[in-house]
């Protein structure tokens, strides 16, 4: 076989091999493992925003009413003995909020205290049964208060002060000598009264358990002097420190 014949055979073999390779490419490609396709990440969901504490600065309610009871730690007087404030006294009224921080109130106060009957307030000897003397002082008045409030979410601490006009009554009762039945207050009575201006300071805090409903605690000091004349000589301090708890309602 000549050289040209060998050359033709060689070229034919190369062409056949190339053709077979081209035909095998699609099959080889089909057998190739598919590469994982990156999945699109879901959009981040917005996180819920924490609800802020109740902000009374945003409240449109301005008028409110309040009421509650207070224990009294009574001021003491050198000319009296055994003074003790009642554990139940009344402070109630209404108010108006000029701004989130500034408010004014008008309140009534009813307070009661007991004491040992002083010698000057005892009826004449022999007109009452021994050991039946009972003395007390009760005070009722109306007062105005200006308060500044510090709002912190649901809690509103406050301070303030004001003045008021008060009526105080001193009363000694007794039982009649020789009385056997229904003897309460059947003996002589000694009574005196006084009308006076007084001043007070307050400090406390409101807790808003709803936008319009408030639980309040307060310490109030009332400086008040009364003059009962000859029944109890000298000016008498009939004020003291009130520890008050109450409820306020905004409208």
trRosetta pair geometry for C-beta under 8 A, 3 or more apart (Angstrom, degrees):
i j d omega theta_ij theta_ji phi_ij phi_ji
1 5 4.6 -108 -177 82 98 139
1 6 6.2 116 124 -51 114 84
2 5 5.2 103 59 5 69 102
2 6 7.4 -131 105 -1 40 89
3 6 5.7 -55 -152 37 37 111
3 7 6.3 39 152 -22 68 106
4 7 5.6 -54 -150 34 33 115
4 8 6.5 34 153 -21 66 102
5 8 5.8 -53 -151 33 32 109
5 9 6.5 31 152 -17 65 105
6 9 5.8 -56 -149 37 32 111
6 10 6.3 34 154 -21 66 107
7 10 5.7 -54 -150 34 31 113
7 11 6.4 28 154 -17 65 105
8 11 5.9 -55 -149 37 32 109
8 12 6.3 34 153 -21 65 107
9 12 5.7 -54 -148 35 31 113
9 13 6.5 33 154 -21 65 104
10 13 5.8 -54 -151 32 31 111
10 14 6.6 30 152 -18 64 104
11 14 5.7 -52 -150 34 34 111
11 15 6.4 33 154 -19 66 107
12 15 5.8 -57 -150 37 31 111
12 16 6.4 30 154 -19 66 106
13 16 5.8 -55 -147 36 31 110
13 17 6.3 31 155 -19 65 107
14 17 5.8 -57 -149 36 30 110
14 18 6.3 29 155 -19 65 108
15 18 5.8 -55 -147 36 30 111
15 19 6.4 31 154 -21 64 106
16 19 5.7 -55 -149 35 31 112
16 20 6.4 30 154 -18 65 105
17 20 5.8 -56 -150 36 31 110
17 21 6.4 31 152 -20 65 106
18 21 5.7 -55 -151 34 32 112
18 22 6.5 32 153 -20 66 104
19 22 5.8 -54 -150 34 33 109
19 23 6.5 29 154 -16 65 107
20 23 5.8 -57 -149 38 32 110
20 24 6.3 29 155 -20 66 110
21 24 5.8 -60 -148 36 31 110
21 25 7.0 50 153 -43 62 92
22 25 6.0 -35 -160 0 35 117
23 26 7.6 -53 -178 24 39 97
23 27 7.9 22 140 0 64 110
24 27 5.6 -65 -160 45 53 110
24 28 5.8 51 147 -23 83 108
25 28 5.8 -59 -144 38 30 109
25 29 6.2 30 159 -20 66 108
26 29 5.6 -57 -148 37 32 112
26 30 6.3 32 154 -22 66 104
27 30 5.6 -53 -149 33 33 111
27 31 6.5 24 155 -15 65 107
28 31 5.9 -60 -148 39 32 106
28 32 6.9 49 149 -41 63 95
29 32 5.7 -37 -158 5 37 118
52 55 6.4 6 121 -33 125 110
52 153 7.4 -144 163 -118 82 91
53 153 2.9 0 111 -148 146 113
53 154 5.3 -104 179 -23 109 83
54 153 6.3 81 55 176 57 67
54 154 4.7 65 49 -88 104 80
54 208 5.4 -122 101 99 140 125
54 210 7.9 175 -114 -168 161 23
54 211 6.3 -152 -159 -87 127 67
55 58 4.9 59 99 5 104 106
55 59 7.8 -172 107 -24 59 81
55 151 7.1 78 -157 153 65 130
55 153 6.8 -59 -82 -124 61 38
56 59 5.0 -32 -158 5 58 123
56 100 6.5 138 110 -147 81 93
56 151 5.5 -140 56 -133 100 129
56 154 7.9 100 -31 -130 102 33
56 156 6.1 -39 39 -59 149 132
56 208 5.8 166 -66 -39 117 158
56 211 7.4 154 -105 -150 73 66
57 100 3.8 13 -122 -123 74 151
57 151 5.4 166 -48 86 95 165
59 100 8.0 120 43 -109 83 86
59 211 5.6 161 -105 -174 120 102
59 212 7.7 158 -153 -75 137 69
59 250 7.0 11 159 148 141 166
61 64 7.1 73 148 -65 111 95
61 97 7.5 62 111 34 64 133
61 211 7.2 133 4 142 132 97
61 212 5.7 124 -49 -106 171 96
61 250 3.7 76 142 159 144 123
61 251 6.2 144 -151 67 105 26
62 96 5.8 19 153 -159 94 71
62 97 4.8 -136 -146 54 62 86
62 98 7.9 74 -152 -73 112 20
62 250 7.7 107 27 -157 14 101
63 94 7.0 -6 -171 -178 88 111
63 95 7.4 159 -155 86 47 50
63 96 5.8 -19 -99 -103 63 73
63 97 7.9 -132 -55 14 22 81
63 250 7.1 128 83 -157 47 60
63 251 4.8 -30 83 54 100 105
64 94 6.7 169 92 -156 46 67
64 95 5.2 -11 63 59 92 92
64 96 7.8 174 23 -81 72 30
64 97 7.2 49 -2 -24 112 103
64 214 7.7 13 -161 21 146 132
64 248 5.2 27 164 179 131 101
64 249 6.0 168 -155 83 83 40
64 250 4.5 -41 -90 -95 104 56
64 251 6.5 173 -90 4 45 78
65 92 8.0 16 176 -178 86 88
65 93 7.4 -149 -150 115 64 32
65 94 4.8 -33 -103 -101 67 84
65 95 7.8 172 -88 18 25 70
65 248 7.2 169 86 -150 37 60
65 249 5.5 -10 57 56 84 93
65 251 7.5 45 -5 -25 91 115
66 92 6.5 -164 102 -144 60 57
66 93 6.3 -3 58 60 87 61
66 94 7.2 157 17 -96 74 33
66 95 6.8 19 -1 -2 116 110
66 105 7.7 -28 32 -138 127 130
66 107 7.8 -39 73 -103 105 111
66 214 7.9 -43 -104 77 106 115
66 216 6.7 -8 -147 28 131 147
66 246 5.4 81 174 128 96 132
66 247 6.6 -177 -144 90 67 44
66 248 4.2 -22 -93 -98 103 77
66 249 7.4 172 -79 15 54 64
67 90 7.6 -16 -162 -164 90 91
67 91 7.5 174 -144 96 47 50
67 92 3.5 13 -112 -116 87 108
67 93 7.7 143 -78 8 69 40
67 246 5.5 -164 103 -157 28 122
67 247 6.5 -12 59 54 68 82
68 90 8.0 162 92 -146 32 55
68 91 6.3 -14 67 65 75 84
68 92 7.1 150 17 -81 46 77
68 216 7.1 -148 -13 71 153 97
68 244 5.7 107 98 179 118 91
68 245 5.3 -136 177 100 138 43
68 246 2.1 -127 -19 -87 133 89
68 247 6.2 139 -67 7 103 61
69 88 5.4 -28 -169 -148 128 74
69 89 6.6 132 -163 63 70 39
69 90 6.2 -39 -107 -94 65 53
69 91 7.7 142 -117 23 18 74
69 244 7.2 -174 104 -140 26 69
69 245 6.9 -10 63 58 66 77
69 246 7.3 144 12 -80 42 85
70 88 7.9 112 63 -152 38 30
70 89 4.8 -43 69 69 86 95
70 90 7.5 -178 20 -73 88 7
70 91 5.5 38 -14 -3 127 113
70 218 8.0 -53 -100 76 120 92
70 220 7.3 -35 -138 36 158 113
70 242 4.1 22 160 -176 144 103
70 243 5.8 154 -160 71 82 40
70 244 3.8 -35 -89 -88 109 76
70 245 7.5 150 -89 13 61 56
71 85 7.0 105 167 113 64 115
71 86 7.6 -137 -142 109 54 52
71 87 4.7 -17 -119 -147 96 58
71 88 7.3 -12 -90 -61 61 33
71 89 7.2 136 -106 16 13 96
71 242 7.2 153 74 -154 40 55
71 243 4.8 -10 54 54 93 102
72 85 3.0 -128 104 175 95 133
72 86 5.7 44 32 51 115 61
72 87 7.6 -133 27 -88 68 21
72 89 5.2 60 -36 -14 113 142
72 111 5.6 100 -80 -151 152 109
72 112 7.6 165 24 57 147 50
72 113 6.6 -99 107 -76 139 96
72 240 5.3 81 -176 87 92 133
72 241 7.3 144 -156 77 52 46
72 242 5.6 -22 -98 -99 70 72
73 85 5.6 -133 -90 27 9 142
73 240 5.4 -164 89 170 51 115
73 241 4.4 -7 57 60 105 99
73 242 7.9 -157 23 -71 71 28
73 243 7.4 58 -12 -17 100 102
74 83 5.1 -123 102 151 135 108
74 84 6.4 147 20 -173 130 10
74 85 3.7 166 -37 -52 92 97
74 113 4.7 86 -91 -120 147 140
74 240 4.2 -90 -124 -75 32 153
75 83 7.9 -42 92 136 40 152
75 237 3.9 -79 113 131 135 125
75 238 7.4 -55 53 -19 111 3
75 239 5.4 40 -3 75 129 67
75 240 4.6 -146 -18 -82 71 76
76 80 7.3 -150 -168 74 67 101
76 83 5.2 171 -115 53 73 137
76 237 7.4 20 65 69 19 124
77 80 4.4 53 73 23 105 108
77 83 6.8 104 22 -44 82 150
77 234 7.8 154 -174 104 123 120
77 236 5.4 -35 -83 -140 159 72
77 237 5.6 175 -72 33 95 89
79 118 6.8 25 147 -119 88 143
79 232 6.9 137 111 -175 125 88
79 233 6.8 -124 -169 71 164 80
79 234 5.7 131 -3 48 153 137
79 236 7.8 -93 61 -97 112 87
80 83 5.6 66 119 -52 122 111
80 115 5.3 -24 179 -170 121 142
80 116 7.2 156 -177 54 74 81
80 118 6.1 -76 -108 -65 71 115
80 232 7.1 8 -73 -152 108 126
80 236 7.2 61 -27 -132 135 109
81 115 6.9 125 76 -175 43 90
81 116 4.4 -21 86 42 94 130
81 118 7.7 135 19 -87 85 74
82 114 7.4 -53 134 120 99 84
82 115 5.2 131 88 -156 84 53
82 116 3.7 95 29 -24 132 96
83 113 6.2 10 -167 166 84 125
83 114 7.6 165 -145 88 40 46
83 115 4.6 -5 -92 -99 63 103
84 113 6.3 167 83 -160 40 80
84 114 5.3 -12 59 59 95 88
84 115 7.2 169 17 -77 68 55
85 89 7.5 -46 175 -34 102 132
85 111 7.3 -40 -149 -174 101 106
85 112 7.7 117 -163 87 59 51
85 113 4.9 -41 -103 -102 52 98
85 240 5.6 -145 -74 96 142 165
86 89 5.6 123 79 -56 109 89
86 111 7.0 173 36 -170 110 61
86 112 4.1 35 -18 78 142 94
86 113 6.3 -121 -18 -79 79 44
86 114 7.6 96 -66 -13 79 87
88 112 8.0 2 80 42 67 118
89 109 7.4 19 156 -173 112 80
89 110 6.1 -167 -167 94 77 63
89 111 4.5 14 -141 -110 138 63
89 112 6.3 -172 -95 19 93 76
89 242 6.5 -96 75 -128 133 113
90 108 7.4 -2 117 106 105 93
90 109 7.0 167 92 -151 65 38
90 110 4.3 18 50 46 104 104
91 107 5.8 16 -174 171 83 135
91 108 7.5 -180 -144 86 43 50
91 109 5.3 0 -104 -106 79 78
91 220 7.2 124 -95 16 163 157
91 242 6.8 101 -39 153 137 153
91 244 5.3 -34 39 -122 137 142
91 246 6.9 -105 80 -48 93 146
92 107 6.4 160 87 -152 25 89
92 108 5.9 -11 64 54 76 91
92 246 7.5 178 -95 -140 68 146
93 105 5.8 98 103 174 130 97
93 106 5.2 -155 -174 98 128 52
93 107 3.1 -116 -17 -102 145 60
93 108 6.0 153 -72 7 94 64
94 105 6.9 180 98 -148 34 72
94 106 6.1 -2 60 56 76 88
94 107 7.9 172 22 -81 41 61
95 103 5.3 35 168 169 125 115
95 104 6.3 173 -153 90 81 41
95 105 3.9 -34 -94 -96 102 81
95 106 7.4 170 -85 17 53 59
95 147 7.9 -16 -145 24 141 126
95 248 7.8 -23 31 -142 124 122
96 103 6.6 174 88 -154 39 75
96 104 5.6 -7 56 58 87 88
96 105 7.9 176 18 -80 58 44
97 100 7.4 29 171 -105 121 20
97 102 7.4 128 -163 86 60 49
97 103 4.5 -34 -103 -98 63 100
98 102 4.6 -33 59 95 111 103
98 103 6.6 -173 11 -93 76 38
98 104 6.9 55 -28 -5 107 96
99 102 4.8 44 42 34 97 94
100 149 7.2 -117 144 80 59 115
100 151 5.8 -55 163 -16 110 146
101 148 5.9 7 160 -161 94 72
101 149 5.1 -158 -149 60 49 76
101 150 7.3 35 -132 -81 99 36
101 151 6.9 -111 -87 -12 74 101
102 146 7.6 -14 -165 -173 89 89
102 147 7.4 154 -154 84 44 57
102 148 6.1 -18 -99 -108 66 65
102 149 7.4 -148 -59 18 21 87
103 146 7.8 163 89 -156 46 47
103 147 4.9 -15 66 63 90 103
103 149 6.3 40 3 -20 111 119
103 158 7.8 -33 39 -137 115 149
104 144 7.0 -6 -176 -173 98 95
104 145 7.0 162 -158 86 53 53
104 146 5.4 -20 -105 -104 80 66
104 147 7.3 176 -87 19 29 78
105 144 7.1 161 86 -156 53 49
105 145 4.5 -7 58 58 101 101
105 147 6.6 34 -5 -9 110 118
105 162 7.8 -121 66 -28 85 160
106 142 7.0 7 -179 -178 90 98
106 143 7.5 174 -151 88 51 40
106 144 5.5 -20 -101 -101 72 72
106 145 7.8 -174 -76 20 28 75
107 142 7.2 174 90 -151 39 57
107 143 5.6 -19 62 62 85 85
107 145 6.7 11 6 0 113 117
108 140 7.1 -2 -177 -170 99 86
108 141 7.2 171 -151 90 60 37
108 142 5.4 -32 -98 -97 69 72
108 143 7.9 143 -102 18 23 74
109 139 7.3 -7 113 114 99 97
109 140 7.0 175 89 -146 57 43
109 141 5.4 -8 54 58 97 82
109 142 7.8 175 15 -87 77 25
109 143 6.4 17 -7 5 118 118
109 164 7.2 44 17 161 123 169
109 166 7.6 -37 70 -106 111 109
109 222 7.4 152 154 -82 168 154
109 242 7.9 -109 -145 -64 122 164
110 138 7.4 -1 -173 -178 79 102
110 139 7.4 169 -151 89 38 56
110 140 5.0 1 -106 -105 75 86
111 138 6.8 172 90 -155 51 58
111 139 4.7 -4 58 57 98 100
111 140 7.8 -177 23 -73 64 45
111 222 7.9 -148 -31 49 159 155
111 238 7.9 142 92 155 127 90
111 240 7.7 165 -173 42 149 108
111 242 7.5 -103 -99 -87 122 119
112 136 6.6 -2 -170 177 88 124
112 137 7.6 163 -153 88 45 51
112 138 4.7 -11 -105 -108 76 90
112 139 7.8 -162 -71 23 38 68
113 136 6.5 163 87 -160 45 77
113 137 5.2 -8 62 59 96 92
113 138 7.6 172 23 -83 61 46
113 238 7.4 -166 29 -154 136 75
113 240 7.7 120 -75 -7 139 146
114 134 8.0 -48 -145 -173 109 81
114 135 7.1 121 -162 90 66 60
114 136 4.9 -41 -103 -102 62 89
115 118 7.8 -1 127 -34 119 85
115 135 5.5 -52 73 99 79 110
115 136 7.0 144 20 -106 74 37
115 137 6.9 24 4 -5 119 101
116 135 6.9 38 139 45 16 122
117 121 5.5 -127 -169 84 84 110
117 122 5.8 99 141 -76 122 82
117 133 4.3 -64 -1 145 159 128
117 134 7.3 -42 -52 -37 116 2
117 135 4.1 145 -88 -23 74 127
117 172 5.3 83 -126 -125 115 123
118 121 5.0 79 61 12 82 103
118 122 7.6 -132 97 -26 44 84
118 135 7.5 85 5 -96 66 178
118 232 5.8 107 37 -111 150 87
119 122 5.9 -45 -156 6 37 117
120 230 6.6 -142 179 158 121 64
120 231 6.1 137 126 -179 102 28
120 232 6.2 150 79 -94 126 39
120 233 6.2 171 -75 -12 174 90
121 135 6.2 76 110 -107 146 137
121 170 7.2 -105 -117 150 142 122
121 172 4.7 145 151 -30 112 146
121 190 4.9 162 -172 107 77 146
121 231 5.1 53 -97 -176 89 83
121 232 6.2 -3 -52 -62 116 82
122 125 7.9 28 137 -65 119 66
122 133 6.3 -41 -117 -109 87 152
122 172 7.1 -118 -93 162 38 160
122 190 7.3 -108 -94 -14 5 154
123 127 5.0 -97 134 77 122 124
123 128 5.4 99 61 -15 129 123
123 172 7.5 -169 -30 111 85 123
123 174 6.2 -105 15 12 129 151
123 187 7.1 -158 35 148 158 106
123 188 3.6 107 -109 87 158 143
123 189 7.9 36 -64 9 125 9
123 190 6.0 -158 -62 -45 78 108
124 127 4.9 71 72 -4 85 126
124 188 7.5 94 31 -14 73 171
126 177 6.8 -12 177 -59 49 156
127 174 7.9 83 108 94 82 147
127 177 6.7 -133 -178 -16 17 116
127 187 6.6 126 134 -168 76 102
127 188 5.0 35 128 -20 123 130
128 132 6.0 -135 162 66 105 113
128 133 6.9 87 119 -69 147 80
128 174 3.6 -13 -149 147 144 144
128 175 6.4 109 -166 64 86 44
128 176 6.7 -79 -121 -110 57 26
128 177 6.2 -170 -151 -47 7 81
128 187 3.8 86 -117 177 93 150
128 188 5.5 -98 -57 29 112 93
129 132 4.5 58 77 -5 95 134
129 174 6.9 170 40 171 69 96
129 175 4.6 -24 30 84 120 99
129 176 6.8 45 -23 95 96 23
129 177 5.4 156 -67 -99 66 49
129 178 7.6 -164 -78 -4 102 34
129 179 6.8 -99 -36 35 131 94
129 183 7.5 7 6 176 146 138
129 187 6.6 -138 9 -60 77 145
132 174 4.9 97 103 -157 101 69
132 175 3.9 -90 -176 20 161 97
132 183 7.7 -82 -135 139 149 118
132 187 6.6 106 101 14 134 145
133 172 6.0 -13 -163 -171 94 106
133 173 7.6 151 -151 79 45 42
133 174 5.2 -17 -92 -91 58 98
134 172 7.0 152 76 -154 42 56
134 173 5.1 -19 61 60 97 89
134 174 7.2 170 16 -78 75 47
135 170 7.3 -2 -168 -174 99 84
135 171 6.9 171 -145 91 57 47
135 172 4.5 -19 -94 -97 89 81
135 173 7.9 174 -79 18 43 61
136 170 7.8 -179 93 -147 39 48
136 171 5.9 -11 60 60 77 91
137 168 6.1 4 -177 -175 103 102
137 169 6.9 166 -152 82 56 47
137 170 5.2 -19 -100 -98 87 68
137 171 7.7 158 -89 18 39 70
137 226 7.7 169 -160 49 132 156
137 236 7.6 -150 -107 133 160 142
137 238 5.6 -121 145 -131 142 113
138 168 7.4 175 90 -149 37 58
138 169 5.5 -9 58 55 81 97
138 171 7.7 -5 10 11 96 115
139 166 5.5 6 -174 -179 105 123
139 167 7.0 164 -152 85 57 46
139 168 4.5 -16 -101 -101 89 82
139 169 7.6 -179 -79 18 44 66
139 224 7.0 100 -153 112 156 155
139 226 7.8 -136 -98 -55 113 139
139 238 5.5 140 -63 143 137 123
140 166 6.9 162 86 -153 31 75
140 167 5.5 -12 63 59 81 94
141 164 4.9 97 141 146 123 121
141 165 5.8 -171 -156 93 103 40
141 166 3.1 -51 -73 -98 137 73
141 167 6.4 165 -77 15 76 60
141 198 6.9 55 135 31 174 120
141 224 7.9 -159 -13 -117 160 150
142 164 5.9 -170 97 -154 37 100
142 165 6.2 -3 57 54 80 83
143 162 5.6 120 164 109 99 119
143 163 6.5 -154 -147 112 88 29
143 164 2.7 -51 -92 -78 90 124
143 165 7.6 173 -81 17 62 49
143 166 8.0 3 -59 -60 100 93
143 198 7.5 -56 -96 76 122 95
143 200 6.4 27 -175 20 157 129
144 162 4.8 -146 98 -169 57 134
144 163 6.5 2 52 59 87 65
144 164 6.9 164 13 -82 56 72
145 160 5.3 78 173 131 99 130
145 161 6.8 -154 -142 124 79 12
145 162 3.8 -117 -96 -11 49 141
145 200 7.3 -49 -95 82 105 111
145 202 6.3 17 -150 7 138 137
146 160 5.5 -165 93 -156 47 108
146 161 6.8 -14 54 62 81 56
146 162 6.0 137 6 -77 68 97
147 158 4.8 24 178 171 114 131
147 159 7.1 164 -150 86 72 29
147 160 3.4 -64 -100 -58 62 147
147 202 7.0 -44 -100 77 104 123
148 158 6.3 167 83 -151 42 80
148 159 5.9 -11 56 61 92 77
148 160 6.3 159 11 -77 63 83
149 156 4.7 3 -173 175 116 111
149 157 7.3 152 -155 84 61 39
149 158 4.3 -32 -99 -92 66 106
149 206 7.4 -17 -136 21 124 120
150 156 6.7 159 71 -160 45 57
150 157 4.9 -12 55 66 106 90
150 158 6.8 -177 13 -81 71 49
151 155 7.9 150 -157 90 45 48
151 156 5.0 -15 -102 -107 64 92
152 155 5.0 -18 71 72 93 94
152 156 7.2 170 25 -86 65 41
152 157 7.3 20 11 6 114 93
154 207 6.0 32 138 -161 99 67
154 208 4.7 -137 -159 57 74 86
154 209 7.4 61 -169 -79 129 35
155 205 6.0 -9 -170 -176 95 116
155 206 7.2 155 -158 82 46 55
155 207 5.7 -15 -103 -103 72 70
155 208 7.7 -143 -67 15 27 80
156 205 6.6 155 80 -159 45 64
156 206 4.4 -7 59 55 101 102
156 207 8.0 -168 23 -72 71 29
156 208 7.2 56 -6 -25 107 104
157 203 7.9 2 -177 -174 92 79
157 204 7.3 -171 -149 106 59 35
157 205 4.5 -31 -98 -99 62 93
157 206 8.0 -159 -69 22 21 64
158 202 7.5 5 110 113 97 103
158 203 7.2 -173 95 -145 55 44
158 204 6.0 -9 58 64 88 71
158 205 6.9 157 13 -94 73 39
158 206 7.0 33 -7 -7 118 97
159 201 7.7 -9 -173 -179 86 93
159 202 6.9 164 -158 91 42 64
159 203 5.0 -4 -109 -104 76 81
160 201 7.3 172 96 -157 42 57
160 202 5.0 -7 64 57 86 102
160 203 7.8 169 24 -75 60 47
161 199 7.1 16 179 178 105 92
161 200 6.4 -176 -149 97 67 53
161 201 4.4 -24 -98 -107 101 66
161 202 6.6 180 -80 15 45 74
162 199 7.4 -170 102 -150 34 63
162 200 6.0 -8 61 59 71 89
162 202 8.0 2 12 -3 94 111
163 197 6.3 -2 -177 -175 110 103
163 198 7.0 162 -157 87 63 43
163 199 5.2 -32 -102 -101 74 70
163 200 7.6 163 -94 18 26 74
164 197 7.2 159 85 -155 39 60
164 198 5.5 -18 64 63 87 88
164 199 7.8 163 20 -90 72 26
164 200 6.8 15 3 -1 114 114
164 222 8.0 -37 40 -136 127 111
165 195 7.3 11 179 -177 92 91
165 196 7.7 179 -152 95 57 31
165 197 5.7 -35 -100 -100 66 65
165 198 7.8 159 -96 19 19 76
166 195 7.3 174 89 -150 46 51
166 196 5.8 -22 63 66 91 76
166 197 7.6 132 17 -118 82 16
166 198 5.4 14 0 1 128 121
166 224 5.7 -1 41 -146 154 142
166 238 7.9 -169 126 90 143 123
167 193 6.6 -5 -175 -174 89 113
167 194 7.6 160 -155 83 48 45
167 195 5.5 -19 -101 -101 70 77
168 193 6.6 162 87 -156 52 63
168 194 4.9 -12 60 59 100 92
168 195 7.8 -179 21 -81 71 30
168 196 6.9 -8 5 21 114 110
168 224 7.4 149 -53 143 134 124
168 226 4.2 -75 66 -98 148 149
168 228 8.0 -87 109 -68 109 97
168 238 4.9 66 -126 107 150 173
169 191 7.0 -14 -174 -163 95 96
169 192 7.6 164 -155 87 53 41
169 193 4.8 -19 -104 -103 71 91
170 191 6.7 159 88 -153 64 46
170 192 4.8 -1 55 59 110 86
170 193 7.2 -163 20 -77 71 40
170 194 7.9 40 -10 -3 100 101
170 226 7.7 160 -38 122 106 140
170 228 4.7 14 9 -119 145 145
170 231 6.0 158 95 117 139 138
170 232 6.2 -142 -139 -4 169 127
170 236 7.9 78 -71 46 130 166
171 189 6.9 -23 -163 -169 87 104
171 190 7.4 150 -157 83 40 56
171 191 5.1 4 -108 -108 73 86
172 189 6.6 158 84 -160 61 53
172 190 4.1 6 51 52 113 99
172 191 7.4 -148 29 -65 65 52
173 184 7.9 19 147 176 136 68
173 185 4.6 -42 -168 -109 131 85
173 187 7.3 118 172 64 62 87
173 189 5.5 -11 -106 -110 63 88
174 185 7.6 87 55 -122 29 40
174 187 3.6 -64 101 83 91 130
174 188 5.7 10 47 56 123 67
174 189 7.3 -164 20 -79 80 48
175 179 5.5 -125 170 53 98 133
175 183 4.2 37 -149 156 121 108
175 184 6.8 -48 -93 -102 98 21
175 185 7.3 -30 -86 -29 60 15
175 186 5.6 35 -147 47 59 89
175 187 4.8 56 105 -15 11 115
176 179 4.3 94 68 -36 91 121
176 183 6.6 -132 37 -149 78 89
176 186 4.2 -66 -8 114 106 101
176 187 4.3 176 -67 -80 47 73
177 187 7.1 87 -21 -108 59 115
179 182 7.7 -96 178 80 116 55
179 183 3.8 134 121 -114 128 105
179 186 5.3 120 -95 76 162 145
179 187 7.5 -125 -4 -54 136 88
180 183 7.1 172 65 -56 10 118
182 186 7.2 96 122 -55 72 132
183 186 5.2 -92 -158 18 50 127
183 187 8.0 24 179 -26 87 91
185 189 7.1 24 -160 -76 90 111
190 231 6.1 156 160 -134 110 115
191 231 7.7 -73 113 -107 13 160
192 228 3.9 101 106 -163 136 90
192 229 5.7 -146 -147 37 140 101
192 231 4.0 -159 -18 21 142 149
192 232 7.1 -158 57 12 144 89
193 228 7.5 73 -14 -116 7 78
194 226 3.8 136 72 -163 146 91
194 227 5.0 144 -122 51 133 56
194 228 5.9 -87 -37 -70 119 59
196 224 6.2 127 99 -167 124 87
196 225 6.1 -138 -175 78 160 60
196 226 5.6 -137 -4 -95 142 61
196 227 7.5 128 -69 6 123 83
198 222 5.7 30 153 -176 135 93
198 223 6.0 176 -164 86 88 53
198 224 3.4 -24 -105 -92 136 93
198 225 7.7 160 -97 15 90 54
198 239 6.2 153 -153 -76 137 126
199 222 7.7 162 87 -151 36 54
199 223 5.2 -7 63 56 82 105
199 224 8.0 175 28 -68 47 67
200 220 5.6 9 -179 -177 126 97
200 221 6.2 169 -150 85 72 49
200 222 4.5 -24 -95 -99 107 65
200 223 7.0 -179 -82 17 50 69
200 239 7.8 -165 -90 -150 90 133
201 220 7.4 173 85 -149 42 56
201 221 5.4 1 53 52 86 98
202 218 5.7 -12 -166 -171 107 117
202 219 7.0 157 -153 82 56 50
202 220 4.8 -15 -102 -101 87 82
202 221 7.9 -169 -77 21 43 62
203 218 7.1 154 82 -153 35 69
203 219 5.4 -11 62 58 85 96
204 216 6.2 52 146 180 134 91
204 217 5.4 -168 -156 99 103 53
204 218 3.2 -47 -71 -101 147 69
204 219 6.4 167 -73 15 83 59
204 244 7.5 -45 -95 69 145 100
205 216 7.2 -176 93 -144 42 63
205 217 6.0 4 53 55 80 88
205 218 8.0 -177 21 -77 45 61
206 214 4.7 -17 -167 -168 107 127
206 215 7.4 143 -160 74 56 41
206 216 4.9 -23 -103 -98 71 91
206 248 6.5 -35 -130 30 120 140
207 214 6.6 143 69 -158 43 68
207 215 4.8 -19 61 62 102 92
207 216 7.4 -175 19 -78 69 42
208 211 6.6 26 178 -119 126 22
208 213 7.1 116 -156 76 62 51
208 214 5.4 -34 -95 -98 61 82
209 213 5.7 -48 64 97 86 103
209 214 7.5 159 15 -106 74 29
209 215 6.3 45 -15 -5 114 104
210 213 4.3 48 43 31 102 102
211 250 7.3 -84 130 58 70 135
212 249 6.3 35 152 -163 91 62
212 250 4.0 -122 -142 58 79 96
212 251 7.5 93 -156 -67 126 28
213 247 7.5 -26 -165 -166 79 98
213 248 7.8 150 -161 83 34 61
213 249 6.3 -4 -106 -109 61 72
213 250 7.8 -111 -49 20 31 84
214 247 6.8 139 80 -164 63 51
214 248 3.9 -13 65 60 120 100
214 249 7.3 -156 25 -68 85 32
214 250 7.3 77 -15 -23 113 94
215 245 7.8 -6 -178 -171 86 90
215 247 6.4 -29 -105 -105 53 66
216 244 7.8 -7 116 117 96 98
216 245 7.1 164 91 -154 57 46
216 246 5.2 -18 65 67 103 77
216 247 7.0 172 19 -92 91 15
216 248 5.5 61 -24 -15 129 108
217 244 7.0 158 -158 91 45 61
217 245 5.2 -12 -105 -104 75 77
218 242 7.7 11 106 104 92 96
218 243 8.0 167 88 -157 51 36
218 244 4.4 -13 64 65 95 108
218 245 7.7 175 23 -78 70 35
218 246 7.6 -18 13 20 112 103
219 241 6.6 -11 -171 -171 93 100
219 242 7.2 157 -157 81 44 57
219 243 6.0 -11 -106 -106 74 63
219 244 7.5 -180 -83 22 24 81
220 241 7.2 155 82 -157 46 51
220 242 4.3 -10 61 57 97 107
220 244 6.1 27 2 -6 111 124
221 239 7.4 69 172 151 61 121
221 240 7.5 -99 -143 139 64 26
221 241 5.1 -22 -100 -101 77 74
221 242 7.6 -170 -78 19 29 73
222 239 3.7 -144 106 -150 84 112
222 240 6.5 5 55 44 91 41
222 241 7.9 -179 20 -84 70 27
222 242 6.8 42 -8 -12 107 110
223 237 7.8 -54 -151 -143 61 99
223 239 5.2 -149 -113 49 14 165
224 237 7.2 111 76 -159 55 57
224 238 5.3 -60 101 69 105 82
224 239 3.8 127 26 -54 87 105
225 235 4.5 -1 -173 -180 122 117
225 236 6.6 140 -158 68 65 40
225 237 6.0 -39 -98 -93 70 51
225 238 7.1 123 -131 14 19 83
225 239 7.9 -45 -48 -7 44 103
226 235 7.1 141 66 -160 33 67
226 236 5.0 -31 63 64 86 97
226 238 4.7 26 -2 -9 120 132
227 235 5.9 -42 -83 -105 79 67
227 236 7.4 163 -85 16 29 84
228 231 4.6 -76 144 66 108 107
228 232 4.3 42 69 40 129 97
228 236 6.3 13 0 2 108 134
229 232 7.8 77 63 44 44 56
229 233 8.0 -36 141 -94 30 50
230 233 6.6 6 -135 -73 39 81
232 236 5.7 26 117 -58 134 134
237 240 7.7 108 144 -59 101 73
